[in-house]
Amino acid sequence: MKVKIEIDCSPEEARAFLGLPDVAPLNEYLVAEMQRRMDENMHRLQPEELMKTWTSYGLQAQEQFRRMMTAAATGSTDKL
């Protein structure tokens, strides 16, 4: 004997029927929080801000970066 039951309902109705929690408010909160954090940190991706961050390490880091690029361009590693 085979019994086939077909239930036609929305996902919200299925969750309520099965007693599962409604996570829509939590999802909305998390998406809003992620959007807020992205908007808050978007200015850090601007070229001017990146250059300020990169150049704030001082002349020693700039000189080391220059030597690394020179060595890469010439194909040698003995100058590092």
C-alpha positions as CSV (number, residue, x, y, z in Angstrom):
1,M,0.0,0.0,0.0
2,K,1.3,3.5,-0.9
3,V,0.1,6.7,0.5
4,K,1.1,9.9,-1.1
5,I,0.4,13.2,0.7
6,E,1.1,16.5,-1.2
7,I,1.0,19.7,0.8
8,D,0.9,23.0,-1.0
9,C,2.0,25.8,1.2
10,S,4.5,28.7,1.4
11,P,7.8,28.3,3.2
12,E,6.5,30.5,6.0
13,E,3.4,28.3,6.5
14,A,5.6,25.2,6.5
15,R,7.9,26.6,9.2
16,A,4.9,27.5,11.3
17,F,3.3,24.1,10.8
18,L,6.5,22.3,11.8
19,G,7.1,24.6,14.7
20,L,10.3,26.1,13.4
21,P,11.3,29.6,14.5
22,D,10.7,32.6,12.2
23,V,14.3,33.9,11.5
24,A,13.2,36.7,9.2
25,P,13.8,39.4,11.8
26,L,17.2,38.1,12.7
27,N,18.1,37.9,9.0
28,E,16.9,41.5,8.4
29,Y,19.0,42.7,11.4
30,L,22.2,40.8,10.1
31,V,21.8,42.2,6.6
32,A,21.3,45.7,7.9
33,E,24.3,45.4,10.2
34,M,26.5,44.1,7.3
35,Q,25.3,47.0,5.1
36,R,26.1,49.5,7.9
37,R,29.6,48.1,8.4
38,M,30.3,48.1,4.6
39,D,29.1,51.7,4.3
40,E,31.2,52.7,7.3
41,N,34.4,51.2,5.9
42,M,33.9,52.1,2.3
43,H,36.0,55.2,2.6
44,R,39.0,53.0,3.4
45,L,38.9,51.6,-0.2
46,Q,39.4,55.0,-1.8
47,P,42.8,55.4,-3.5
48,E,43.8,58.4,-1.3
49,E,43.1,56.4,1.9
50,L,45.0,53.4,0.7
51,M,48.0,55.6,-0.1
52,K,47.8,57.2,3.3
53,T,47.8,53.8,4.9
54,W,50.6,52.4,2.8
55,T,52.9,55.5,3.2
56,S,52.3,55.7,7.0
57,Y,54.8,52.9,7.6
58,G,57.6,55.4,7.1
59,L,60.6,55.7,4.9
60,Q,62.2,52.4,5.9
61,A,59.2,50.5,4.5
62,Q,59.2,52.6,1.4
63,E,62.9,51.9,0.9
64,Q,62.4,48.2,1.4
65,F,59.5,48.2,-1.0
66,R,61.6,50.0,-3.6
67,R,64.5,47.5,-3.2
68,M,62.0,44.6,-3.5
69,M,60.6,46.0,-6.8
70,T,64.1,46.7,-8.1
71,A,65.2,43.1,-7.3
72,A,62.0,41.8,-8.9
73,A,62.6,43.8,-12.0
74,T,66.2,42.7,-12.4
75,G,65.5,39.1,-11.4
76,S,67.9,39.0,-8.5
77,T,67.2,38.2,-4.9
78,D,70.7,39.0,-3.4
79,K,69.8,42.7,-2.7
80,L,66.9,41.9,-0.3
